[in-house]
Amino acid sequence: MTLDFLLHLLPHTFVLLWAVAPTLYYVHAQECDLSKGEWVVDDPYYPLYDASRDCPFIVQGFNCLRNGRPDQDYLKYRWKPFACDLPRFDGVKFLETYRGKKIMFVGDSISDNMWQSLACLLHIAVPESNYTFTRLTKHLSIFRFLAYEVSIVWVKDGYLVDTVRDREKGRIIKLDSVSSRYKWNGDVLIFNTYHWWFHTGETPIHFQVGNEIMKDMDNTEAYKTGLTTWSNWIDSNIDPSKTTVIFQGIAAAHSGEKHCLEQTKPEEGPKPTYPGVDIVQNVLSNMKSHVYWLDITLQTQLRIDGHPSVFTGRGTSYEDCSHWCLAGAPDTWNEMLYAVLLGNRYYYHL
Ligand SMILES: *[C@@H]1O[C@H](CO)[C@@H](O)[C@H](O)[C@H]1NC(C)=O
C-alpha cells in the first residue's frame, strides 16, 4: 500500500470514528461504583493535611498525631475504586460552587468525624480566609467560611428518629416518629445513623411504636423500622429539586476480638458483608426521592489501622476502634462526596 492510498483512507477513518464514538462513550460511561476498590499508597500526596498544624479546630479525640501516635504509614493511603479514580478534592471549587449555601451533616459522632474532615479540607484550600467555628449546643456545631457565606453544619442526632427520656426506663426510641427537633434543612443534607442502635453493655434500649413500648426488640429489626421512618420523612418533606440528600453509609468498627491496637496497615479485601448494610440498601432503594448512598463500608472494613486506638488523648487504657484519625478515612468520604456533588460521576479510564 502506498502512502497515497493510506492518506486517501484517512478521512474515512475519521468518519468511522465519529460514527462509533458515541457508542464507545456510552459503553464506557457507566456510573463508577465508588464503594468497591482498594487502598493504595500515594505518597507524598497524602495525607492531605497535617491535623496537628493545619486545622487547629480538629478535636483531640481524632487528632492522632498530636496524641502521639508514632507510626505514620496509615496517613499515606488513597482509596482507589476499581472502575475509576476519585477526582482530586478542589476546596476552592467546592466553596465557589456552594457560595451562600448550607451543607448539613445529621448523625452520630461518625458524622462529626466527616464534618471536621470537610471543614479542614476546605480550610486548607483557603487558609487565609476568615472562618468561625461555633458549638452552639452539644447538638449543633457550625463552621462558616465568611467570605463565601458557606456553612458546614453538624447536627448531632444518633437515631434520626425521635427519642424521649423516661425516668424509669431511660431513653426510649420512638421508631415511628420524626419531628426533627432541629430543623433539617440545607442545600445538601448528609445523614448517618447506625452505631447507636447496636450499642451493647448499656441498659437495654427501649423502643416504642405507637403507644407500645418494647424492651427486647431485636436491634436489627428496630434499625430497619427507624430507618424506614426516616426515609418516609425525607420522601414527604424534602424537595429533591432544591436539596441534595446523601446517606453516609455504615463505617465499620473494629471493636471485636481483634481490636485495632498496633495496627499499622490496611487489610486486603474482599470482606464479608457487614451487618446492617443490606438494610441500608433496601431502605434507600425503596425511596421515592433519589438519595445518594455514600457506601463507605468496605473501605472502612479494610482500615483496621485507621482508628485512634489508644491515641485519643484519654490515656492508654482507653481504646477507640470506632472513630477515625484525621487525616484519614473520613477525608476519603469527603472525596467521594466531592465526586458526587461536583465531579462527573461517569469517570472512566483514559
Ligand atoms: C479577616 O478578618 C479580619 C478581622 O475582621 C480582617 O481584618 C481581615 O481583612 C479578614 N481577612 C480576609 C482575608 O478577609
Ligand as a Chemical Component Dictionary entry (heavy atoms), coordinates in Angstrom:
data_LIG
# 
_chem_comp.id                   LIG 
_chem_comp.type                 NON-POLYMER 
_chem_comp.pdbx_formal_charge   0 
_chem_comp.three_letter_code    LIG 
# 
loop_
_chem_comp_atom.comp_id 
_chem_comp_atom.atom_id 
_chem_comp_atom.alt_atom_id 
_chem_comp_atom.type_symbol 
_chem_comp_atom.charge 
_chem_comp_atom.model_Cartn_x 
_chem_comp_atom.model_Cartn_y 
_chem_comp_atom.model_Cartn_z 
_chem_comp_atom.pdbx_ordinal 
LIG C1 C1 C 0 -10.363 38.595 58.334 1  
LIG O1 O1 O 0 -10.921 39.325 59.374 2  
LIG C2 C2 C 0 -10.087 40.392 59.834 3  
LIG C3 C3 C 0 -10.716 40.999 61.067 4  
LIG O2 O2 O 0 -12.067 41.261 60.889 5  
LIG C4 C4 C 0 -9.905  41.406 58.711 6  
LIG O3 O3 O 0 -9.069  42.457 59.129 7  
LIG C5 C5 C 0 -9.264  40.679 57.532 8  
LIG O4 O4 O 0 -9.156  41.565 56.443 9  
LIG C6 C6 C 0 -10.079 39.458 57.127 10 
LIG N1 N1 N 0 -9.325  38.693 56.149 11 
LIG C7 C7 C 0 -9.829  38.386 54.960 12 
LIG C8 C8 C 0 -8.923  37.624 54.044 13 
LIG O5 O5 O 0 -10.946 38.686 54.601 14 
# 
loop_
_chem_comp_bond.comp_id 
_chem_comp_bond.atom_id_1 
_chem_comp_bond.atom_id_2 
_chem_comp_bond.value_order 
_chem_comp_bond.pdbx_ordinal 
LIG C1 O1 SING 1  
LIG C1 C6 SING 2  
LIG O1 C2 SING 3  
LIG C2 C3 SING 4  
LIG C2 C4 SING 5  
LIG C3 O2 SING 6  
LIG C4 O3 SING 7  
LIG C4 C5 SING 8  
LIG C5 O4 SING 9  
LIG C5 C6 SING 10 
LIG C6 N1 SING 11 
LIG N1 C7 SING 12 
LIG C7 C8 SING 13 
LIG C7 O5 DOUB 14 
# 
